[in-house]
């Protein structure tokens, strides 16, 4: 008798009908200028570029391109606001403004979520339940610190630095703006912020919120543009502090550029996190953690758990469970409330991911993708995993920034620690075990700024975030997140 | 390929992490179930209901009323599916059987000193025999939770196996009474023991203890069923019971089944709802989907 193949049949014939979030309530302008000194100002070059929806490649709005002249205007506005108003204002008054921004984000949460999803391609479930609420939570949290800095750093007389130049990435546009602006304002600094060029819209909507909150002119300036605009901020003489989240490559350029200047910096760069599953872990929940670790936000997450290490004795069972779970992931229209994996953020990023899929296969790794269908228009990538890989594969060494998981096995604690730390990065890691002592032993030996125990990709404004090695330095979030904006 | 496990290691049940279970359920409850998906789901759910009356005050007439309801759910609305079974105490099996003749609706009977399970093996076997002899196609037994907490897992295994034997051709549902077990780890262990001992279905609750069925506890049990299926190729059914009174929740259960066990479990052969008031809410929603109008509860018969 031939052996019956045992397999769960996920083709149920009972499929989820489309449930798209409506877009009728959002207000987008056709063209956005630069937000400098509390006003909307045309770029001095007169140039604008389009921002597109990666799910259907349609244009959403035109965005101003700031050049070094505009950057200079923005820094001057920030300096004036710092000297004349913000540094002189009693701390508890500063706090009130930040609270007001937090409340306004909450009030407009639905609009922010839809715009974030349209502009960046992330599923509405994530922008609605994670990005926007967390952004508001960061403003609430740091608003509370504004008048308590003397208690955060007793007897050290904390003082603001001055003007902070902040550059944010395209993966969590509003949330990263909140991570940067909230602590800067709470500590008494003024801000020039540049969002990523493919996802500027929610930062520009935040500028509208800041206007509505009545924040004094020039305290927060939001200017748009690509790499050159960012470089102009970094190289401006009157900027006291650079806060950057983005690639390790650009981070190195920034550090080079500010070498020999009094500018301070926090850099939050790339990662290649190890997600480690021990045989005694709650395996079904570990699988859920693997899914959240790598397929959250299409894998466009610097702390994504992109290297999976499974103890050999449970390798087969974990792989089976993981593949089954991948089958229930819905890939498609980011605005659909049932979508688990949305669109890849840009054409360029899709090309990067596809390049790595080819490299992986060429180097002999085995590729597995779920059986989902993809929309015809837009930029998409199926949830993917590679087996038969080792530390020597490029897909294990390099940050892909997509929904691509590399799976390896290990036998002992010593072996997995050696492999987990065998990377130029050191941002995050995950450990799955039912044994508390094993977990704490691992956390003290892993070189990573954030280590999750029996969970992954959980964020909270009270918890510091940042990396080791080439994942950058400085911390954002928590009490630790105040320090990089203060001198003592 | 019917192959039973040669040896059951009672210490080998995998651990369950509560935080992770809740994370998974949060993803399930965030699913938006609309339009055709909803109609199809509501009808599927109705077809999976075990209409239940398990009161001290049950009478022949009450059971007859319930059997009538089972066969005439809402006659003004044609083409409705029937419920799966009517669930009663053993002494009402005969009357239920007589009143459901030819309807295709099964009679299920609780047994084994339901709901506490505190009695001798002899009485539990006799209780089961009475139900089966009277024609119950399905037997819902309870496990001895006291023995389980004492760690006497062999006792639990042997008892289930003995009752399964007494069931003959009737299908055995094993009630774990998860509300009395305390942790998901224990729910998983009890599920594994029941499955290994020959349960055709595992069931959350008697409905007499709170909490009764929940989505997280059901997920723990579905994972046990899935692991067993991969090991042996043998399907085991699942029945959450108690506390499922509205359609939205019932649909979330079905989504959980769909995403955990897939197509083969999405029928009343392998999935049931133990509930009394759920049927009317499903009916109300089905009529709403077809007519566009919510009707008063008084338009749906209460038996």
Interface residues (C-beta under 8 A of the other chain):
Chain A: X1 X3 X4 X6 X8 X9 X10 X11 X12 X13 X14 X15 X16 X17 X18 X19 X125 X129 X280 X281 X282 X283 X284 X285 X286 X288 X289 X292 X320 X324 X328 X337 X338 X340 X434 X454 X455
Chain B: X1 X14 X15 X16 X17 X19 X20 X21 X23 X24 X27 X30 X31 X32 X33 X34 X35 X36 X37 X38 X40 X41 X44 X223 X226 X229 X230 X233 X254 X258 X259 X261 X262 X263 X264 X266
